[in-house]
Amino acid sequence: MTPTVNREPEDEVPCASLTLLVLAAGMGSRFGGLKQLEPVGPAGETVMDYAVFDALRAGFTRVVFVIREDFAPVFRQQIGSRYQGRISVAYALQDLHDLPPGISPPPGRTRPWGTAHAVLAARHLLDGPFAVVNADDFYGRDAYRKVGAYLRQMVVTGTGPMPLCMAGYRIASTLSAYGGVNRGICHTEAGWLVSVEEHTGIALDAEGRCLGQRPDGRTVLIAPHALASMNFWGFTPAILPQMMAQFARFFADGGERIVSAEWYIPTVVDRLIQDGAAACRVLEADGSWFGVTYPQDKPVCVDAIRRLIQAGVYPDRLWS
């Protein structure tokens, strides 16, 4: 069965195999459950369904889901089965014990190591250009089109910095009204990423100021027009050995904090840029972003998707 996807004239036609890597192994602690499986569309569609639909329209031909072993059967049944005959599907399990040689999890560690570790969980399945997205973030059609087009022209020649790309969003449009969120705050020049640093607990205070915590725990003011990474990245497999080397250093430098530390994709990208090993193009997305972080965010997502359907961006049923 072929997908119900109509390419409009400006949509890219596939000229290279592109993979969508969906990070779906999150614990959902702030949401209180498996938000990856929460229906937000009128026919029970999840945020991931809209991601796959938009990726298909942008010419992606394969999707890899990074999930946890404890919910793998229900995920395959409820989510993965929808795409059979529409797009090639594969799965990778993010495992706490999937570590560099000679390293073991410290006592007391119970969860995997964050978004960069999730990418490495799929390393054996990634043999061409790939985009990375979060399962619970709605990025919009424009972001998939731009990242897909840029991935097709990314060529690793062995000389010069490794090519990367990222979809960027204005921080003011990515906050939740119900609590703090984590974002990679970006510094750019002429459309290129100069630096990116993960900030946690970003929220508006009583005076309407945007505040967040840097990795050192210091609270800082964030400009509302600042560009944020929402974990929509474009990579080639050349980044994987670089990530593995950084993962080993993450443990070597972690000390006592390694019991609770998280290893984020922005940390990896920033280190590569500072070392002169990579150049990352920032593609500012024109469409809307929204996501499911807290239970109260779900009605917002449902309403936003309803309005997009009314505007003709999506059909009433994605997989009819």
One Martini backbone bead per residue (centre of mass of N, CA, C, O) as a GRO file, in nm:
protein
  320
    1MET     BB    1   0.094   0.036   0.024
    2THR     BB    2   0.060   0.364  -0.039
    3PRO     BB    3   0.101   0.676   0.040
    4THR     BB    4  -0.083   0.967   0.146
    5VAL     BB    5   0.115   1.155  -0.070
    6ASN     BB    6   0.153   1.488  -0.190
    7ARG     BB    7   0.351   1.645  -0.418
    8GLU     BB    8   0.461   1.944  -0.459
    9PRO     BB    9   0.653   2.136  -0.656
   10GLU     BB   10   0.856   2.214  -0.403
   11ASP     BB   11   0.914   1.936  -0.363
   12GLU     BB   12   1.133   1.691  -0.309
   13VAL     BB   13   1.310   1.464  -0.494
   14PRO     BB   14   1.451   1.176  -0.468
   15CYS     BB   15   1.835   1.134  -0.485
   16ALA     BB   16   1.857   1.014  -0.193
   17SER     BB   17   1.902   0.837   0.087
   18LEU     BB   18   1.682   0.906   0.361
   19THR     BB   19   1.694   0.935   0.718
   20LEU     BB   20   1.478   0.900   0.999
   21LEU     BB   21   1.558   0.987   1.336
   22VAL     BB   22   1.373   0.872   1.618
   23LEU     BB   23   1.344   0.990   1.947
   24ALA     BB   24   1.164   0.735   2.166
   25ALA     BB   25   1.308   0.680   2.479
   26GLY     BB   26   1.164   0.842   2.666
   27MET     BB   27   1.020   0.865   2.995
   28GLY     BB   28   0.802   1.094   3.069
   29SER     BB   29   0.809   1.238   3.357
   30ARG     BB   30   0.649   1.511   3.308
   31PHE     BB   31   0.396   1.366   3.175
   32GLY     BB   32   0.334   1.056   3.296
   33GLY     BB   33   0.429   0.901   3.023
   34LEU     BB   34   0.379   0.789   2.689
   35LYS     BB   35   0.394   1.043   2.470
   36GLN     BB   36   0.456   0.893   2.200
   37LEU     BB   37   0.139   0.760   2.213
   38GLU     BB   38  -0.017   1.015   2.191
   39PRO     BB   39  -0.302   1.144   2.081
   40VAL     BB   40  -0.364   1.441   1.837
   41GLY     BB   41  -0.540   1.336   1.621
   42PRO     BB   42  -0.853   1.258   1.481
   43ALA     BB   43  -0.723   0.941   1.419
   44GLY     BB   44  -0.484   0.899   1.645
   45GLU     BB   45  -0.248   1.064   1.598
   46THR     BB   46   0.077   1.129   1.631
   47VAL     BB   47   0.351   1.315   1.617
   48MET     BB   48   0.507   1.099   1.451
   49ASP     BB   49   0.315   1.086   1.212
   50TYR     BB   50   0.379   1.376   1.113
   51ALA     BB   51   0.678   1.327   1.069
   52VAL     BB   52   0.656   1.105   0.855
   53PHE     BB   53   0.482   1.259   0.657
   54ASP     BB   54   0.680   1.495   0.610
   55ALA     BB   55   0.919   1.320   0.521
   56LEU     BB   56   0.788   1.200   0.273
   57ARG     BB   57   0.742   1.477   0.130
   58ALA     BB   58   1.074   1.525   0.146
   59GLY     BB   59   1.205   1.221   0.058
   60PHE     BB   60   1.200   1.011   0.259
   61THR     BB   61   1.274   0.635   0.295
   62ARG     BB   62   1.342   0.624   0.615
   63VAL     BB   63   1.289   0.478   0.951
   64VAL     BB   64   1.427   0.528   1.284
   65PHE     BB   65   1.369   0.389   1.601
   66VAL     BB   66   1.432   0.497   1.930
   67ILE     BB   67   1.406   0.263   2.194
   68ARG     BB   68   1.274   0.069   2.448
   69GLU     BB   69   1.242  -0.248   2.561
   70ASP     BB   70   0.981  -0.216   2.753
   71PHE     BB   71   0.808  -0.084   2.476
   72ALA     BB   72   0.848  -0.231   2.199
   73PRO     BB   73   0.587  -0.395   2.137
   74VAL     BB   74   0.381  -0.156   2.151
   75PHE     BB   75   0.520   0.020   1.941
   76ARG     BB   76   0.507  -0.168   1.698
   77GLN     BB   77   0.196  -0.196   1.704
   78GLN     BB   78   0.099   0.118   1.721
   79ILE     BB   79   0.322   0.241   1.512
   80GLY     BB   80   0.495   0.073   1.304
   81SER     BB   81   0.247  -0.063   1.148
   82ARG     BB   82   0.153   0.197   0.986
   83TYR     BB   83   0.420   0.190   0.771
   84GLN     BB   84   0.357  -0.042   0.611
   85GLY     BB   85   0.428   0.024   0.269
   86ARG     BB   86   0.550   0.333   0.301
   87ILE     BB   87   0.813   0.272   0.484
   88SER     BB   88   1.107   0.213   0.602
   89VAL     BB   89   1.165   0.009   0.902
   90ALA     BB   90   1.344   0.065   1.216
   91TYR     BB   91   1.524  -0.051   1.516
   92ALA     BB   92   1.647   0.088   1.831
   93LEU     BB   93   1.816   0.027   2.138
   94GLN     BB   94   1.831   0.194   2.439
   95ASP     BB   95   2.119   0.129   2.646
   96LEU     BB   96   2.282   0.167   2.938
   97HIS     BB   97   2.524  -0.054   2.840
   98ASP     BB   98   2.596   0.126   2.587
   99LEU     BB   99   2.943   0.141   2.580
  100PRO     BB  100   3.246   0.195   2.595
  101PRO     BB  101   3.516   0.036   2.627
  102GLY     BB  102   3.557  -0.030   2.979
  103ILE     BB  103   3.260   0.067   3.051
  104SER     BB  104   3.045   0.132   3.332
  105PRO     BB  105   2.787   0.172   3.515
  106PRO     BB  106   2.705   0.336   3.777
  107PRO     BB  107   2.590   0.329   4.070
  108GLY     BB  108   2.238   0.428   4.032
  109ARG     BB  109   2.200   0.395   3.737
  110THR     BB  110   1.879   0.380   3.528
  111ARG     BB  111   1.943   0.551   3.271
  112PRO     BB  112   2.020   0.676   3.006
  113TRP     BB  113   2.239   0.943   2.831
  114GLY     BB  114   2.069   1.064   2.603
  115THR     BB  115   2.060   1.195   2.283
  116ALA     BB  116   2.343   1.107   2.187
  117HIS     BB  117   2.309   0.812   2.272
  118ALA     BB  118   2.068   0.756   2.084
  119VAL     BB  119   2.223   0.780   1.822
  120LEU     BB  120   2.429   0.550   1.884
  121ALA     BB  121   2.215   0.319   1.896
  122ALA     BB  122   2.196   0.353   1.552
  123ARG     BB  123   2.479   0.315   1.407
  124HIS     BB  124   2.422   0.032   1.245
  125LEU     BB  125   2.177   0.190   1.062
  126LEU     BB  126   2.385   0.418   0.949
  127ASP     BB  127   2.465   0.479   0.580
  128GLY     BB  128   2.354   0.780   0.568
  129PRO     BB  129   2.178   1.036   0.552
  130PHE     BB  130   2.047   1.213   0.853
  131ALA     BB  131   1.773   1.278   1.064
  132VAL     BB  132   1.699   1.440   1.378
  133VAL     BB  133   1.429   1.364   1.612
  134ASN     BB  134   1.171   1.416   1.818
  135ALA     BB  135   0.881   1.249   1.910
  136ASP     BB  136   0.743   1.523   2.076
  137ASP     BB  137   0.793   1.700   1.811
  138PHE     BB  138   0.664   1.971   1.617
  139TYR     BB  139   0.810   2.113   1.315
  140GLY     BB  140   0.715   2.102   1.030
  141ARG     BB  141   0.735   2.100   0.693
  142ASP     BB  142   0.968   2.303   0.636
  143ALA     BB  143   1.195   2.158   0.791
  144TYR     BB  144   1.205   1.897   0.619
  145ARG     BB  145   1.263   2.030   0.350
  146LYS     BB  146   1.530   2.175   0.426
  147VAL     BB  147   1.691   1.937   0.541
  148GLY     BB  148   1.664   1.746   0.302
  149ALA     BB  149   1.802   1.929   0.091
  150TYR     BB  150   2.074   1.956   0.245
  151LEU     BB  151   2.151   1.656   0.264
  152ARG     BB  152   2.188   1.610  -0.049
  153GLN     BB  153   2.453   1.824  -0.048
  154MET     BB  154   2.612   1.655   0.147
  155VAL     BB  155   2.974   1.629   0.141
  156VAL     BB  156   3.231   1.396   0.207
  157THR     BB  157   3.589   1.446   0.131
  158GLY     BB  158   3.822   1.472   0.379
  159THR     BB  159   3.801   1.783   0.362
  160GLY     BB  160   3.740   1.969   0.597
  161PRO     BB  161   3.461   2.023   0.739
  162MET     BB  162   3.198   1.882   0.867
  163PRO     BB  163   2.877   1.844   0.759
  164LEU     BB  164   2.597   2.032   0.888
  165CYS     BB  165   2.257   2.060   1.029
  166MET     BB  166   1.986   2.296   1.138
  167ALA     BB  167   1.689   2.359   1.298
  168GLY     BB  168   1.554   2.681   1.371
  169TYR     BB  169   1.416   2.855   1.666
  170ARG     BB  170   1.244   3.070   1.838
  171ILE     BB  171   1.228   3.068   2.173
  172ALA     BB  172   0.943   3.206   2.222
  173SER     BB  173   0.800   2.954   2.042
  174THR     BB  174   0.911   2.700   2.262
  175LEU     BB  175   0.732   2.727   2.505
  176SER     BB  176   0.588   2.651   2.816
  177ALA     BB  177   0.315   2.721   3.036
  178TYR     BB  178   0.392   2.452   3.250
  179GLY     BB  179   0.715   2.475   3.218
  180GLY     BB  180   1.019   2.370   3.182
  181VAL     BB  181   1.280   2.364   2.928
  182ASN     BB  182   1.491   2.224   2.678
  183ARG     BB  183   1.769   2.402   2.516
  184GLY     BB  184   1.958   2.505   2.238
  185ILE     BB  185   2.161   2.778   2.242
  186CYS     BB  186   2.231   3.005   1.975
  187HIS     BB  187   2.517   3.106   1.775
  188THR     BB  188   2.526   3.320   1.488
  189GLU     BB  189   2.676   3.348   1.143
  190ALA     BB  190   2.556   3.373   0.841
  191GLY     BB  191   2.403   3.081   0.904
  192TRP     BB  192   2.614   2.988   1.124
  193LEU     BB  193   2.735   2.791   1.369
  194VAL     BB  194   2.921   2.882   1.659
  195SER     BB  195   2.720   2.803   1.904
  196VAL     BB  196   2.605   2.553   2.156
  197GLU     BB  197   2.384   2.545   2.453
  198GLU     BB  198   2.256   2.376   2.703
  199HIS     BB  199   1.935   2.442   2.846
  200THR     BB  200   1.750   2.448   3.147
  201GLY     BB  201   1.445   2.545   3.263
  202ILE     BB  202   1.287   2.708   3.052
  203ALA     BB  203   1.129   3.027   3.139
  204LEU     BB  204   0.892   3.241   3.250
  205ASP     BB  205   0.861   3.492   3.449
  206ALA     BB  206   0.672   3.729   3.615
  207GLU     BB  207   0.814   3.950   3.398
  208GLY     BB  208   0.872   3.787   3.113
  209ARG     BB  209   1.133   3.643   3.140
  210CYS     BB  210   1.395   3.454   2.998
  211LEU     BB  211   1.496   3.157   3.168
  212GLY     BB  212   1.807   2.968   3.239
  213GLN     BB  213   2.020   2.679   3.264
  214ARG     BB  214   2.324   2.603   3.274
  215PRO     BB  215   2.546   2.346   3.311
  216ASP     BB  216   2.657   2.500   3.588
  217GLY     BB  217   2.363   2.626   3.710
  218ARG     BB  218   2.336   2.897   3.587
  219THR     BB  219   2.135   3.173   3.570
  220VAL     BB  220   1.990   3.307   3.266
  221LEU     BB  221   1.938   3.534   3.016
  222ILE     BB  222   1.708   3.512   2.738
  223ALA     BB  223   1.653   3.599   2.433
  224PRO     BB  224   1.358   3.588   2.249
  225HIS     BB  225   1.529   3.581   1.956
  226ALA     BB  226   1.665   3.336   2.002
  227LEU     BB  227   1.810   3.055   1.891
  228ALA     BB  228   1.687   2.716   1.876
  229SER     BB  229   1.733   2.390   1.954
  230MET     BB  230   1.509   2.094   1.874
  231ASN     BB  231   1.653   1.838   1.759
  232PHE     BB  232   1.711   1.923   1.441
  233TRP     BB  233   1.919   1.721   1.248
  234GLY     BB  234   2.201   1.702   1.010
  235PHE     BB  235   2.366   1.402   0.905
  236THR     BB  236   2.644   1.190   0.890
  237PRO     BB  237   2.831   0.906   0.957
  238ALA     BB  238   3.092   1.075   1.034
  239ILE     BB  239   2.992   1.143   1.335
  240LEU     BB  240   3.006   0.874   1.500
  241PRO     BB  241   3.309   0.851   1.588
  242GLN     BB  242   3.306   1.126   1.728
  243MET     BB  243   3.094   1.053   1.941
  244MET     BB  244   3.240   0.818   2.073
  245ALA     BB  245   3.483   0.983   2.170
  246GLN     BB  246   3.312   1.179   2.345
  247PHE     BB  247   3.188   0.967   2.531
  248ALA     BB  248   3.449   0.887   2.671
  249ARG     BB  249   3.502   1.177   2.783
  250PHE     BB  250   3.246   1.203   2.949
  251PHE     BB  251   3.348   0.993   3.158
  252ALA     BB  252   3.633   1.105   3.227
  253ASP     BB  253   3.493   1.402   3.321
  254GLY     BB  254   3.247   1.341   3.527
  255GLY     BB  255   3.264   1.194   3.778
  256GLU     BB  256   3.014   1.209   4.011
  257ARG     BB  257   2.793   1.320   3.797
  258ILE     BB  258   2.745   1.055   3.619
  259VAL     BB  259   2.486   0.947   3.758
  260SER     BB  260   2.304   1.218   3.624
  261ALA     BB  261   2.407   1.269   3.356
  262GLU     BB  262   2.382   1.435   3.038
  263TRP     BB  263   2.400   1.366   2.678
  264TYR     BB  264   2.414   1.603   2.424
  265ILE     BB  265   2.405   1.706   2.104
  266PRO     BB  266   2.504   2.004   2.137
  267THR     BB  267   2.772   1.921   2.268
  268VAL     BB  268   2.890   1.781   2.023
  269VAL     BB  269   2.869   2.009   1.813
  270ASP     BB  270   3.027   2.225   1.964
  271ARG     BB  271   3.295   2.072   1.978
  272LEU     BB  272   3.338   2.048   1.671
  273ILE     BB  273   3.342   2.351   1.614
  274GLN     BB  274   3.574   2.436   1.812
  275ASP     BB  275   3.776   2.221   1.657
  276GLY     BB  276   3.712   2.241   1.334
  277ALA     BB  277   3.536   1.965   1.241
  278ALA     BB  278   3.275   2.156   1.190
  279ALA     BB  279   2.983   2.262   0.986
  280CYS     BB  280   2.679   2.450   1.066
  281ARG     BB  281   2.376   2.484   0.929
  282VAL     BB  282   2.116   2.725   0.963
  283LEU     BB  283   1.760   2.651   0.944
  284GLU     BB  284   1.504   2.851   0.938
  285ALA     BB  285   1.190   2.802   1.045
  286ASP     BB  286   0.855   2.884   0.935
  287GLY     BB  287   0.706   2.712   1.107
  288SER     BB  288   0.554   2.534   1.351
  289TRP     BB  289   0.600   2.478   1.698
  290PHE     BB  290   0.534   2.179   1.899
  291GLY     BB  291   0.474   2.013   2.226
  292VAL     BB  292   0.514   1.725   2.463
  293THR     BB  293   0.578   1.768   2.809
  294TYR     BB  294   0.300   1.823   2.929
  295PRO     BB  295  -0.025   1.749   2.977
  296GLN     BB  296  -0.122   2.048   2.897
  297ASP     BB  297  -0.007   2.036   2.594
  298LYS     BB  298  -0.205   1.859   2.434
  299PRO     BB  299  -0.441   2.056   2.362
  300VAL     BB  300  -0.259   2.241   2.197
  301CYS     BB  301  -0.187   2.032   1.980
  302VAL     BB  302  -0.472   1.961   1.888
  303ASP     BB  303  -0.545   2.249   1.796
  304ALA     BB  304  -0.313   2.295   1.594
  305ILE     BB  305  -0.387   2.059   1.406
  306ARG     BB  306  -0.671   2.144   1.340
  307ARG     BB  307  -0.583   2.410   1.196
  308LEU     BB  308  -0.407   2.270   0.976
  309ILE     BB  309  -0.638   2.113   0.851
  310GLN     BB  310  -0.818   2.359   0.780
  311ALA     BB  311  -0.568   2.476   0.594
  312GLY     BB  312  -0.457   2.206   0.425
  313VAL     BB  313  -0.186   2.063   0.530
  314TYR     BB  314  -0.378   1.828   0.631
  315PRO     BB  315  -0.542   1.556   0.660
  316ASP     BB  316  -0.769   1.398   0.850
  317ARG     BB  317  -0.613   1.138   0.739
  318LEU     BB  318  -0.304   1.007   0.697
  319TRP     BB  319  -0.372   0.662   0.669
  320SER     BB  320  -0.611   0.598   0.442
   0.00000   0.00000   0.00000
